[in-house]
């Protein structure tokens, strides 16, 4: 992990890049929200109160979210991480739109996640561009 941290520290970053220590606390809070709200959507799908098609973007979002760290820090690939964060953003928007009619609170409680992912997308695309 130290090698990955050193690699990331050596990258050119935009002026709005937050300090590295901020990511852990932010993601910790967001993961609690994600676990509760996405878990509720899964529960609704199992109970057949919503279709599995509504759960699909939530599941894909989890897969793409989980892939980011190995792509960025394991493979040290800014390009793959940039593609991945775009997929995280796209599936999140899709998920929030899909659940809006059935469980509006799930969409609303995930707005901080959406804002963070939008910021992370701009940040990752900027880092990718600056390090071509």
C-alpha positions in Angstrom: 0.0 0.0 0.0 2.9 2.4 0.7 4.0 2.0 -2.9 0.5 3.0 -4.1 0.4 5.9 -1.7 3.7 7.1 -3.0 2.6 6.7 -6.6 -0.6 8.7 -6.0 1.3 11.4 -4.1 3.6 11.8 -7.1 0.8 12.4 -9.5 0.1 15.9 -10.8 -3.3 17.0 -9.3 -5.6 19.9 -9.9 -5.7 22.8 -7.4 -9.0 21.6 -6.0 -7.7 18.2 -5.0 -8.5 17.6 -1.3 -5.9 16.2 1.1 -5.6 12.4 1.0 -6.8 12.0 4.6 -10.3 13.3 3.7 -11.2 10.3 1.5 -11.4 7.8 4.3 -13.9 9.7 6.5 -16.1 10.7 3.6 -16.3 7.2 2.1 -16.9 5.7 5.6 -20.0 7.8 6.0 -21.1 7.3 2.4 -20.7 3.5 2.7 -23.1 3.4 5.7 -25.7 5.3 3.6 -25.1 3.0 0.6 -25.3 -0.2 2.7 -28.6 0.8 4.3 -30.3 2.3 1.2 -29.0 -0.2 -1.4 -29.8 -3.0 1.0 -33.4 -1.7 1.3 -33.6 -1.8 -2.5 -32.4 -5.3 -2.5 -34.9 -6.2 0.1 -37.7 -4.7 -2.0 -36.6 -6.7 -5.0 -36.5 -10.0 -3.0 -40.0 -9.2 -1.6 -41.1 -8.6 -5.2 -42.2 -5.1 -4.3 -40.1 -3.8 -7.1 -38.7 -5.5 -10.2 -35.1 -6.7 -10.4 -34.6 -4.2 -13.3 -34.9 -1.5 -10.7 -32.2 -3.1 -8.6 -29.9 -3.7 -11.6 -28.3 -0.2 -11.6 -27.7 -0.4 -7.8 -25.9 -3.7 -8.2 -23.8 -2.4 -11.1 -23.0 0.7 -9.1 -21.6 -1.5 -6.3 -19.5 -3.5 -8.8 -18.0 -0.3 -10.4 -17.5 1.4 -7.1 -15.6 -1.7 -5.8 -13.5 -1.8 -9.0 -12.2 1.8 -8.6 -9.5 1.2 -5.9 -7.9 -1.9 -7.6 -7.9 -0.1 -10.9 -6.5 3.2 -9.6 -4.1 1.9 -6.9 -3.6 -1.7 -7.7 -3.0 -1.3 -11.5 -2.0 2.3 -11.1 -4.2 3.1 -14.2 -5.6 6.6 -14.3 -7.3 5.8 -17.6 -9.1 2.7 -16.4 -10.0 4.6 -13.1 -11.4 7.4 -15.2 -13.6 5.1 -17.2 -14.7 3.4 -14.0 -15.7 6.6 -12.2 -17.8 7.6 -15.2 -19.5 4.2 -14.9 -20.0 4.8 -11.2 -21.6 8.1 -11.9 -23.8 6.8 -14.7 -25.1 3.8 -12.8 -25.8 6.0 -9.7 -27.9 8.5 -11.7 -29.7 5.5 -13.3 -30.3 4.0 -9.9 -31.7 7.1 -8.4 -34.0 7.7 -11.3 -35.1 4.0 -11.2 -36.0 4.1 -7.5 -37.6 7.5 -7.4 -41.2 6.4 -7.8 -40.9 3.4 -5.5 -38.8 4.7 -2.6 -38.0 8.4 -3.0 -36.1 8.5 0.3 -33.5 6.2 -1.2 -32.8 8.7 -3.9 -32.8 11.6 -1.5 -30.5 10.0 1.1 -28.0 9.2 -1.7 -27.7 12.8 -2.9 -24.5 13.3 -0.9 -23.1 10.2 -2.6 -24.1 11.7 -6.0 -22.4 15.0 -5.2 -19.3 13.2 -4.0 -19.2 11.0 -7.1 -19.6 14.1 -9.4 -16.7 15.7 -7.6 -14.7 12.5 -7.7 -15.4 12.2 -11.5 -14.1 15.7 -12.2 -11.1 15.1 -9.9 -10.2 11.7 -11.6 -10.7 13.1 -15.1 -8.4 16.0 -14.2 -5.8 13.8 -12.7 -5.9 11.6 -15.8 -5.5 14.6 -18.1 -2.7 16.1 -16.0 -0.8 12.9 -16.1 -1.0 11.9 -19.7 
